[in-house]
């Protein structure tokens, strides 16, 4: 990504239409638009008053302060290997076995925030979960990876009594923002077709979900799949032809309009992620931001990520994406039970 950032800006082109690869929506599996009272809808406009700008500025100052507290006080966990060793081709079958045997239902997930570093101190993973502020204001002592579950589960967190100087705080994105984000995603995927091709290496053999609404007897069915909102897409095998908007954005004028609204309506979540990213990866953030400014086309997206993948109600398998470079941010939204995130190379399971 840093090499791309040094190139002059290239105006993305609309991806050539490829009807054979476009998922055709099954009329029986349509995704409903959000209910009017699901959550307050964001204002559909780009102009903001000076008062709104001041509110946003004040909110972001608070987010920077919270992110800095996370960096200073979240538990540091040191792994006995290097980050580079994790980049080698892994035995997926072996990692899946770790998920099944060591990180299965009997393993209580970590609930507290964590900063995982390698043996040289290079960052590997940052988990923004819950945190108990230290009474003396100092960071807790660094621990080894083998001790990562000690006093770090939800059961332990719930058992701790708050005191005047030791408070329970949440380092992640505020739940009200996530409720609104969930509604905006449903609004987007109700209008933009999902990719739901069967890929046995990435997803379970299910391209739809079935559920029952309270008070109704007949079950309902919805599409499940992926939407790619990428503004700097280099097509495989076509590296010399420049950057493209992903086909999901440029598919039609309607899809373009819906993505613009999505970027506007989820701006506060994107900015919260950007502030977290900048706090824990300041140097890499600068590279991402430079690349974003060179490649961005829809300026309603605040960045710094040129691409977003929305996985909608699709059960994923353990896999590694090809050609991905650099840190990424991942977070869940919606109403569900379970759904822990597993990192078998680290033996880690997070709520």
N, C-alpha and C positions, 0 to 999 in steps of 0.2 A: 504494500500500500504506500510505503514511503517513496518508492521509485515512481509510482504514478503521480504522486503529489508534485514532483518536480517538472512534469510535463505541462505545456500550456493548456489552458482550458479547452475542452473539446465539447461542442454542443452535441448532446446525445441525439441519436436518431430513433425514430420509432422502429421497434423490432419488426422485421419482416413477418407478415402473417403466416402462421403454420397451422392450418386448420386441422391437420391430422393429429397434432399433439395437443390441441385444445380440448379440455374436458367438456363434454356436453352435459348440461344440467338435466338431471332426471326430474321431470315435473312433480313426481311423487315425493321427492326428497328435498323440496325447497326449504331454504332457511328463512324463517320469519323475521321481519324487521322487529326491533325492540319495542316492547310495549311503551306507550307514551309516558307512563309513570315509572318506568324501570329505573331511571336516574335522570338528574337534570342534564339536558343536552347543552353542549357548549354552543356559544354564540357563533353563528356562521358568518364571520366577517374577518377581514384582515386588519382594518383600521382600529386602533386602540386610542382611547383618550389618555391624556397625561396622567390622570388619576389611576387608570388601569396599569400604566407602565410603572408607576411608583409602587403599586401593590405587588406587581411581578418582581420588581427589583428587591423589595423587602423580603419576599418569600425566598428568592434565590440566595440572599445573604444568609437567611436562616438555614437553608439547605447546605450551603458551604460550611457553616458552623457545625452542623450535625455530622457531616461527612468527615470533618477534621477530628471531631470527638471519636468517631468510629476508628479512624486511623491511629489515634493516640491510645485508645483504651480497649479495642477489640483484641481477643486472644490471638497471639501469634503461635502458630504450630509449624515446627520445622520437620521437613521430610528428610530421610537419610539418603536421598538420591538427587540428581540434578534435573532441572527442568528440561534440558535438552534430551535427556534419556527418555522422557515421556513422548517425544516426537517420533521415536522410532516406530516402525510398523508393529502393532500389537496383535497378539493372538485373540481375536474377538471371541472365539469359543471359550477360551480360558477366562477372559474377563466376564463373560456371561455367567460362567460357573461361579465366579466370585460374587456376582450380584445375587445369584440364586441361593448360595449356601451361606455366605458371610454377611450379606446385606439384605436378607429376606425379611419376612414379617416379624421374626423373633428379635431382630436388631432394632432397638429404639434409636430413632434418628437424632442427630444433633439439632438443637434448637437455638443455640447461642451463636452469635456472630463469630467469624473466624477469618484470619489472614494466614493462608498456607504458603510457606516459602520453602525453597529447596535448601540443600545443605550449604550452598554458597550465599544464601540470603536473597536469591532472585525470587520474585513473586510468581506463584503458580495459580492461586485461586483466592478470590475475596468473596466471602459469603456475608450478605447483609441480613442478619436475622435479629434476634433479641439480644439484649445486653443488660447486665447488672452493673451499674456504675460503681467503681471502687470507692470505698469510704475515704481513702486517703488521696483520691484523685489520680493515683499512679496506675500505669498499665500493669496487668497481671504478669507474673513471670512466664517466660516462653516455655512451651511444653513440647515434648516429642510427639511425632505422628502416632506412635503406638498408644499414647495416652489421650487421644483426641476425644474420646467419649466420656472421660472422667468428669463428672459434675457439669455436663454440657447438654443433657437431654431436657425435654419438656417437663418430665416429672420432677427433675431437680429444680428447674426454673420456677415451677409452680410452688415448690416447697419453701422457697426462700422468702423470708419476710422483708418487706421494704422498710427502710429506716430513713431518717431525715437526710442522711448523706449517701445512702445506697438506694438508688431508684432503678426501677425496671423500665427500660426504654426500647423502642423498636428502631432499628437502623435502616429498614427498608422503606419502600414508597408507601405513603399514607393510604389506608384502606379505602378512603372515599375517592381518591384519585383512581385506584384500581377498579372500583365499582364502575366509575364513569368510563374507564378505558375498556372494560368488558362490554359495555353497551355500544361503544363506538366501533369495536371490532365486529360485533354482531351486525351492526348497521352496514359496515363495509362488505362483509362476506355474504350478506343477503342480496347485494347488488353485483358483486364481482365473482365470476365463476371460480370455483376452487379447483386446484390440481388434485386429482384423486386417483392417479394411475397406481396400479399395484406394483410395489417394489419390495420383494421379500427380504432385501438386505437392510431396508430402512424402516418399514412400517408393518404392523400386523395386517393380516389379510381381511381388513374391514375398511370399506370406504364410506360407511354410513353408520349412524348410531340410532338406536331406538330407545324411546322413553315414554313414560306415561305422565300426563298432566293431572294433578290432583283434581278430583271431581269428574274426570272423564274416563270412560272404559277403554276406548280404542287407543292403541299406542300410536305415537307419532314417530316419523323417521326424518332425519336430517342428513344432508351431505356432511362428510368429514374430509378434510384435505389441507392443502397448503396454499397460501397466497404470497407471492414475492413482490415486495415493494422496493425495487432496486433502481437507483439512479445512475449508477456507474457500472453497467453490466458488460463485461468482456465475454463475448460468446466463445465457447470452446472451439478451437480450431480456426478462429477468426480474429486472432489477437491484433493483427495489423489494421483492422477495419474500424478501430476506435471504440468509443463507449456507446452503449445503448441504454435506453430505458427498458426495464423488464416488460415483457409482453403483457403481464397482468395490469400494469399501469397504462400502457399505450394501446391496449386492445380495442378501445373505443373511446369516444368523447365522454360517454357516461362513466366508464371506469376511471378515466383521468379525473373527472369532477369528483367522484367518490373518494379517490385517493387524496386529492387536495383537501377535502373536508376532513378526512381521517387525520392527515398531518396537522391540520389546525386544531382539531378537537382533542388530540392527544399530546399537544405541545408541552403541557406541564409535566407529563410523565417522561417525555423525551429529554426535557431539560434536567429533571431529577437524575436520570440515568447518566447524562453527560457530566453532571457535577460529581457524582460518585466516581465515574471513570477518570475524570481529571484529577481527583484527589489521590487515587491509588496508583494510577499510571500517568503521571504528569508528562513525561517525555513522549510516550506513545500517543497520548491524547493530542499533543501538538501536531504529530505527524498525521493523525486521523483528521484533525480539523483542517490542516492544509490540503489534504486530499479531498475532503468534502467540499471545500470552497472552490477547488478546481473542477470538480465533477458534478456539483449539484445543479439540478435543472428546475425542480419544483421548490421554490424558495420558502414555501410554507413549512417545509421540514427544517427544524432547527439544527439537525445534525447531532453529533459529528459522524454518525454511521451512514455510509452511502447506501446501505441495504438493510432491509428488515424482512424477516421470514415469519409469517403468522401461521402457526400450526393450530388449526381449528378442530378441536374434538377428535384428533387423530392420535391413536396410540402408536408411539414410536418404538423402534427397536434400538438396541445398542449398536451404534455405527459411528464411523468417522467420515466427515465430509472431505472430499478431495479438494485440494488447492486452496483451502482456507488458511489464511496467515494472520497472526495477531490476535489479541484478545477480543472476545465477544461478550455481550450481555444477554442473559437469559432470565426470564421471570414468568410466573404463571398468573393467570387471571381467570375469574369465573367462580362457580360454586361447585365444589367437588370434595370428596374425601380421599385420603391417601395422597398419591401423586408426589412422593418424595423424589428428590433428585439424587442420583447415584453417580459416584466417581470411583469406579472399581480400582483404577491404578493407585488411588490414594486410600482405598478401603473406607471411603467416606460416604455418609448418607445424611442428607439434610432435609428438614421439613420444608 
